[in-house]
Amino acid sequence: MDQLKNSFNSTGNTGAVNQQQPAGAQKEDYLDKAFDMGAKKSGHQVDRNTAEKITDGARGLFEKATGKQVNSKISN
């Protein structure tokens, strides 16, 4: 059993789950999560692509109205 543990430790495998997203997948930011939560709470089923278009549009309107970029912590 010790040999098995040592072989895993020597390969660098700590048993941690890889949390990287596949290539081409977009990372969901806080604005997207908030929209998804609001849609779910209101009982609406919104497709992921549609939700992304809506939040991108809202982000664009905010930037156009204020002249400021949305904080990268809130939106990508």
C-alpha positions as CSV (number, residue, x, y, z in Angstrom):
1,M,0.0,0.0,0.0
2,D,2.8,2.4,0.8
3,Q,4.4,1.8,-2.6
4,L,1.1,2.7,-4.2
5,K,0.9,6.0,-2.2
6,N,4.5,6.8,-3.1
7,S,3.9,6.2,-6.8
8,F,1.0,8.7,-6.7
9,N,3.1,11.2,-4.8
10,S,6.1,10.9,-7.1
11,T,3.9,11.6,-10.2
12,G,2.5,14.8,-8.6
13,N,-1.0,13.5,-8.6
14,T,-2.5,14.8,-5.3
15,G,-6.0,13.6,-6.1
16,A,-7.2,17.2,-6.7
17,V,-9.9,17.6,-9.3
18,N,-8.9,19.6,-12.4
19,Q,-11.2,22.6,-12.5
20,Q,-10.2,24.0,-15.9
21,Q,-12.9,24.5,-18.4
22,P,-12.6,22.9,-21.9
23,A,-11.3,25.0,-24.7
24,G,-14.0,27.2,-26.3
25,A,-16.2,27.2,-23.2
26,Q,-16.9,30.6,-21.7
27,K,-16.3,31.3,-18.1
28,E,-19.5,32.4,-16.4
29,D,-19.0,35.8,-14.6
30,Y,-21.0,37.3,-11.7
31,L,-23.4,39.2,-14.0
32,D,-24.2,35.9,-15.9
33,K,-24.7,34.1,-12.6
34,A,-27.0,36.9,-11.3
35,F,-29.1,36.9,-14.4
36,D,-29.4,33.1,-14.3
37,M,-30.5,33.2,-10.7
38,G,-33.0,36.0,-11.4
39,A,-34.5,34.1,-14.3
40,K,-34.7,30.9,-12.3
41,K,-36.4,32.6,-9.3
42,S,-38.9,34.2,-11.6
43,G,-39.8,30.8,-13.1
44,H,-38.3,31.4,-16.5
45,Q,-36.2,29.0,-18.4
46,V,-33.6,30.9,-20.4
47,D,-31.1,29.2,-22.8
48,R,-27.4,29.8,-21.9
49,N,-26.7,31.5,-25.3
50,T,-29.7,33.8,-24.9
51,A,-28.7,34.7,-21.4
52,E,-25.2,35.5,-22.6
53,K,-26.5,37.8,-25.3
54,I,-28.8,39.6,-22.9
55,T,-26.0,40.2,-20.3
56,D,-23.6,41.3,-23.1
57,G,-26.2,43.8,-24.3
58,A,-26.7,45.1,-20.8
59,R,-22.9,45.4,-20.3
60,G,-22.7,47.3,-23.6
61,L,-25.5,49.7,-22.6
62,F,-23.9,50.4,-19.3
63,E,-20.5,51.1,-20.9
64,K,-22.2,53.3,-23.6
65,A,-24.2,55.3,-21.0
66,T,-21.4,55.8,-18.4
67,G,-18.3,55.8,-20.6
68,K,-16.7,53.4,-18.2
69,Q,-15.6,49.8,-18.5
70,V,-17.3,47.2,-16.3
71,N,-15.0,46.0,-13.6
72,S,-13.3,42.8,-14.7
73,K,-14.2,41.2,-11.3
74,I,-17.9,41.5,-12.2
75,S,-17.8,40.9,-16.0
76,N,-15.4,39.4,-18.4
